[in-house]
Amino acid sequence: MSRVIIIGGGAAGLMAAFAAGKNGSSVTVLERNERPARKVMITGKGRCNVTNDTDVNGLVNAVTESKSGRFLYSAFNGFSVGDTKDFFESLGVPLKTERGNRVFPQSDRSVDIVDALVSAAKSVGAKILTERAVEVTAENGRVSGVKTESGRFFEADSVIIATGGLSYPLTGSTGDGYEMARRLGHTVTELSPSLIPVTVKEGWCSELQGLSLKNVAVKVFKGDSGKPIFSDFGELMFTHYGLSGPVILSASAYMKEPKAIGYRVVIDMKPALEEERLDARLLRDFNANSNRDFINSLSELLPRKMIPVAVKLSKIEPSKKVNQITKAERAGLISVLKNLTLNVTGFRPIEEAVITKGGVVLGEVNPKTMESKLVEGLYFAGEILNADAFTGGFNLQIAFSTGFAAGSNA
């Protein structure tokens, strides 16, 4: 019986354990945390966006680098979105599909996904041990085992490194796998954050800390370009340092070196209203509040926290009576509401990223099996590979597909 050691008990590692055990291997998962899949627990705000209901081409196109997308083609075919959905539903976790084809458990509880992964791995005999792997050993170009921090040595015929990236280190993703891969001769690309909050130049942003705007349209422009590199619709949140929230995390995947390049985020707070209709709406509100000060006339239009900032940016005197506001001043306010602009100065630290961009060079890995081309019996799965995707469940699908490929072949 083949002995398979899996380093990392996250989404990729547990799927690999299930696939390897199903194929008759003796499987041991070494997970440094007492509870496996801690990062899965916090994805999708604790709801777990488990996959995206699209076809293989849709998955490939969602990968941020086209070369990485092509590399994953075999893995996506081997374990598709349909397979992911069938896998969880067969384990008693009914799923639902929401806007943008995002798939969630009907319960909205990520713990149901984690419990299903753990029980699937255990159902095929996999043992999950609380151990931190520190080194993968190899002899004559083939893996021989894994050493752990506690001094134990686990003999192995195959080893799957599924340790995740550098993001969310409290969940156990501290980059251990990159160092193990390097010691075995693998190249690891430069590592940077992806799907991450951004810092901005505008000081007024901190006045809006904690304010969430739902159903806003967001465009990102690079430098002075008039053509957006990103545009989407959804939810964002203001923070003391800048911007966060789902639509901003998605946008960040399109930005490279924001300090050097400079990006503008333009927010349309009223995307359902064209400027003409918004002006008519303003006139109605102003007529209803004709004797009020300007600052006291916007409560029907904007969240309370946003009003002082919008007034300041409109350059209309806060105490000016509404019935004295000119058409030109209204146009200035409409511009603020439809084109709220913030200048990106950088990313938050990589520890706050949802995903790490970069990893083990894909040219050194067999795309059909996830086996190393340099060391026999060594496999990779999940975020440790140089393959990341946009938000929407795509990154977990990468974990499941590569984990299944690695486990099936190990």
Disulfide bonds with the S-S distance in Angstrom:
none
